[in-house]
Structures are given as C-alpha cells and as structure tokens.
Amino acid sequence: MTISDKKIFPRKNDFETVYLKNIVSNPNIIVGDYTIYNDFVSDPKEFEKNNVLYHYPINGDKLYIGKFCSIACGAKFLFTSANHTLKSISTYPFPIFFEDWNLDKKHVASAWDNKGDIVIGNDVWIGYEAVILSGVHIGNGAIIAARAMVTKDVPPYTIVGGMPAQKIKKRFNEETIENLQKLQWWNWSYEKIQQFLPYIMSGETDKLFL
C-alpha cells in the first residue's frame, strides 16, 4: 500500500487537487500511484464525466495513465466515438440512429473509426486544457504544453505543443533518456524515492545511476 492509496486529497485544505486513481470508478480507466489532477473550475472528482469524453463501453477502449503524472485543469481525453467514420460516403452517424433507419443495433460502433486506447506513461505532465486524441501513446517523462492538441504519439522525455502538437525539444540528451527509461524510478519503493528525492528534484540525473 502507498500513501496515495489512503486519501483523495494530497494536500490539507486543497480540494482542487486529487489523487486521480482514488476518484475514478470506470474499470476502463486505469491510473497509477501518486498521479494528480487539479481543477479550479469544476469539482476534480468529476474527472470521468468532464475530462474523459466519448468513452463508451461498447468500444472496450481504455485510458491508461501511469504513476506520478500531473494533469492540469481542463485537460481532455477524446475517445474513439468522437471520430465519425471516414469509410462511408457520408460522415453522418447513421448506425447510432438505428431505430430511425431500420439498421441492426449490433453495428452501432461502425458509426466511428476505432483508434484504440490512450496510453499515458509515467511522470508525464499534461498542461492546461490540452487535448489527447484516441489511439495516442505518450512516453514517460513527456510534457504536453497548455492547450496542445495531441494527434500522434509523443516520445519519452519530449516536450510538445501547438495545434496539432509538434515537438519543441527533448528534455535530456539521448543517453540520459535511455538511462532513465531503464531506471524506472517511479517503480521504486517510497523509501528509495525519498532517499534519492534531492537528486530527482534538483535534476542531478547522474546521482541516480550510481
């Protein structure tokens, strides 16, 4: 059991920030330890309703969010059912209105193109009102700028921004990124993270590889 298992609000008297895994109930949303969501506009406990959109059970697609992620107010995860199919001549979602058009109900999901799961790695920072589209995978340590529209995969430890999001820069050199990927500090015990926390916080990555 971790500290983040025990409470919803990480900070005393701060009711705008939650440990996300403790407020989601949808089995198709899987969140890691210590990941936080902040919302100063709406109740952060309404994350599933306000931030995970078009996430219908009929698809079976999932939202995976790793450990130690920071998700800012208004970030949205836009799932498959927002994508009207491009295979049809018309973009109108006829299968959804199967009753009016005498269509088979079992083909409802053919109204949209299934892009797949959204997968967010560990230690990812998602900025204010950023939008992540279905099928996107974001690597460990990445940063998504405020109001970015992420339409394609983001490599580990890469900063992206814009609409659509484009690479701005890497956070570290390739050797350091490779080492951090192998190190996986987010899987360490609480005691070990606490021991090395001064180096994690100061950016002294070389001290982590001893």
C-alpha positions as CSV (number, residue, x, y, z in Angstrom):
1,M,0.0,0.0,0.0
2,T,1.2,3.5,-0.9
3,I,0.5,6.9,0.6
4,S,-1.7,7.6,-2.4
5,D,-3.9,4.7,-1.6
6,K,-5.1,6.3,1.6
7,K,-6.6,9.6,0.6
8,I,-8.3,11.6,-2.1
9,F,-6.7,15.0,-1.5
10,P,-2.9,15.0,-1.3
11,R,-2.7,18.4,0.5
12,K,-4.5,19.6,3.5
13,N,-7.3,22.2,2.7
14,D,-6.7,21.8,-1.0
15,F,-9.9,20.5,-2.5
16,E,-8.9,21.3,-6.1
17,T,-6.3,18.6,-6.4
18,V,-6.9,14.8,-6.1
19,Y,-5.1,11.6,-6.3
20,L,-6.8,10.5,-9.5
21,K,-6.9,6.8,-9.0
22,N,-9.0,7.2,-5.9
23,I,-11.8,9.1,-7.6
24,V,-12.3,7.0,-10.8
25,S,-14.7,4.1,-10.9
26,N,-14.7,3.2,-14.6
27,P,-12.8,-0.1,-15.0
28,N,-11.6,1.1,-18.4
29,I,-9.7,4.0,-16.8
30,I,-6.5,2.7,-15.1
31,V,-4.4,5.2,-13.1
32,G,-1.1,4.7,-11.4
33,D,0.0,5.7,-7.9
34,Y,0.5,9.4,-7.0
35,T,-0.9,10.8,-10.3
36,I,-2.7,14.0,-9.6
37,Y,-5.4,16.0,-11.3
38,N,-6.1,19.7,-10.5
39,D,-9.3,21.5,-11.4
40,F,-10.0,25.1,-10.2
41,V,-13.1,25.4,-12.4
42,S,-15.1,22.2,-11.6
43,D,-15.1,19.5,-9.0
44,P,-11.9,17.4,-9.7
45,K,-13.8,14.3,-8.5
46,E,-15.9,14.7,-11.7
47,F,-12.9,13.8,-13.9
48,E,-14.6,10.9,-15.6
49,K,-17.6,13.0,-16.6
50,N,-15.8,16.2,-17.5
51,N,-12.5,15.1,-18.9
52,V,-12.8,11.6,-20.4
53,L,-15.1,12.2,-23.4
54,Y,-16.9,9.9,-25.8
55,H,-15.6,6.9,-23.8
56,Y,-18.5,4.4,-24.5
57,P,-18.3,0.9,-23.0
58,I,-19.3,-0.6,-26.4
59,N,-15.8,0.1,-27.7
60,G,-13.9,-1.5,-24.8
61,D,-11.1,1.0,-25.3
62,K,-9.1,2.1,-22.3
63,L,-7.4,5.1,-20.8
64,Y,-4.1,4.2,-19.1
65,I,-2.3,6.8,-17.0
66,G,1.0,5.9,-15.3
67,K,2.4,6.9,-12.0
68,F,3.5,10.4,-10.8
69,C,1.7,12.2,-13.7
70,S,0.5,15.8,-13.3
71,I,-2.7,16.6,-15.2
72,A,-3.8,20.3,-15.3
73,C,-7.2,21.8,-15.2
74,G,-9.4,21.1,-18.2
75,A,-7.2,18.5,-19.9
76,K,-9.4,16.3,-22.1
77,F,-9.1,12.7,-23.3
78,L,-11.1,12.4,-26.5
79,F,-12.0,8.9,-27.4
80,T,-13.0,6.9,-30.5
81,S,-16.7,7.7,-30.6
82,A,-15.9,11.3,-31.4
83,N,-14.5,10.1,-34.7
84,H,-17.2,9.7,-37.4
85,T,-16.2,7.1,-39.8
86,L,-14.3,8.1,-43.0
87,K,-15.2,4.8,-44.7
88,S,-18.7,5.9,-45.5
89,I,-19.7,8.4,-48.2
90,S,-21.5,10.4,-45.6
91,T,-20.0,11.4,-42.2
92,Y,-23.5,11.3,-40.7
93,P,-23.6,8.6,-38.0
94,F,-26.5,6.6,-39.3
95,P,-25.7,3.5,-37.2
96,I,-26.3,5.4,-34.0
97,F,-29.9,6.1,-35.1
98,F,-30.5,2.5,-36.0
99,E,-34.2,2.8,-34.9
100,D,-35.0,5.5,-37.4
101,W,-33.1,3.8,-40.2
102,N,-34.1,0.2,-39.6
103,L,-30.5,-0.8,-39.0
104,D,-29.1,-3.6,-36.8
105,K,-28.3,-2.3,-33.3
106,K,-25.2,-4.5,-33.1
107,H,-23.5,-2.4,-35.8
108,V,-23.7,0.9,-33.7
109,A,-19.9,1.1,-33.4
110,S,-19.5,1.2,-37.1
111,A,-20.5,4.8,-36.9
112,W,-17.0,5.8,-35.9
113,D,-13.4,4.7,-36.7
114,N,-11.9,2.9,-33.7
115,K,-8.5,4.5,-32.9
116,G,-7.8,2.4,-29.8
117,D,-6.6,3.1,-26.3
118,I,-5.0,6.3,-24.9
119,V,-1.8,5.4,-23.1
120,I,0.0,7.9,-20.9
121,G,3.3,6.9,-19.5
122,N,4.8,7.7,-16.1
123,D,5.9,11.1,-14.9
124,V,4.0,12.9,-17.7
125,W,2.9,16.5,-17.3
126,I,-0.2,17.4,-19.2
127,G,-0.8,21.2,-19.4
128,Y,-3.9,23.3,-19.0
129,E,-6.8,22.4,-21.4
130,A,-4.6,20.1,-23.5
131,V,-6.5,17.5,-25.6
132,I,-5.3,14.0,-26.2
133,L,-6.9,12.1,-29.0
134,S,-7.8,8.4,-29.1
135,G,-5.1,6.0,-30.0
136,V,-2.3,8.3,-28.8
137,H,0.6,7.0,-26.7
138,I,2.6,9.4,-24.6
139,G,6.0,8.3,-23.4
140,N,7.5,8.5,-19.9
141,G,8.6,11.9,-18.8
142,A,6.9,13.8,-21.6
143,I,5.5,17.3,-21.3
144,I,2.3,18.4,-23.1
145,A,2.0,22.2,-23.4
146,A,-1.1,24.1,-22.4
147,R,-3.9,23.8,-25.0
148,A,-1.9,21.4,-27.2
149,M,-3.9,19.1,-29.5
150,V,-2.0,15.8,-29.4
151,T,-2.9,13.8,-32.5
152,K,0.1,11.4,-32.6
153,D,2.4,9.6,-30.3
154,V,4.9,11.5,-28.2
155,P,8.3,10.0,-27.5
156,P,9.7,9.8,-23.9
157,Y,11.0,12.9,-22.3
158,T,9.8,15.1,-25.2
159,I,8.1,18.5,-24.9
160,V,5.3,19.1,-27.4
161,G,3.0,22.0,-28.0
162,G,0.7,23.5,-30.6
163,M,-2.3,22.6,-32.6
164,P,-1.6,19.9,-33.8
165,A,1.1,19.3,-31.2
166,Q,4.7,19.3,-32.6
167,K,8.0,18.5,-31.0
168,I,9.6,21.5,-29.2
169,K,12.6,19.8,-27.7
170,K,13.9,16.9,-25.8
171,R,14.3,17.3,-22.0
172,F,17.6,15.5,-21.8
173,N,20.2,14.1,-24.2
174,E,19.6,10.6,-25.7
175,E,21.9,8.8,-23.3
176,T,20.2,10.2,-20.2
177,I,16.8,9.4,-21.6
178,E,17.8,5.9,-22.3
179,N,19.2,5.5,-18.7
180,L,16.0,7.0,-17.2
181,Q,13.9,4.6,-19.2
182,K,15.9,1.7,-17.8
183,L,16.0,3.1,-14.3
184,Q,12.2,3.5,-14.0
185,W,12.5,5.4,-10.7
186,W,8.7,5.7,-10.5
187,N,8.6,1.9,-9.7
188,W,10.9,2.3,-6.7
189,S,9.7,1.9,-3.1
190,Y,8.6,5.0,-1.2
191,E,11.7,4.7,0.9
192,K,14.1,4.6,-2.0
193,I,12.4,7.5,-3.8
194,Q,12.6,9.5,-0.6
195,Q,16.3,8.7,-0.3
196,F,17.0,9.9,-3.8
197,L,14.5,12.7,-3.9
198,P,17.0,15.6,-3.5
199,Y,18.7,14.4,-6.8
200,I,15.4,13.8,-8.5
201,M,14.2,17.3,-7.6
202,S,17.5,19.1,-8.5
203,G,17.9,17.3,-11.8
204,E,21.1,15.6,-10.9
205,T,20.4,12.6,-13.0
206,D,24.0,11.2,-12.7
207,K,23.4,10.7,-9.0
208,L,20.5,8.3,-9.8
209,F,22.7,5.9,-11.8
210,L,25.2,5.1,-9.1
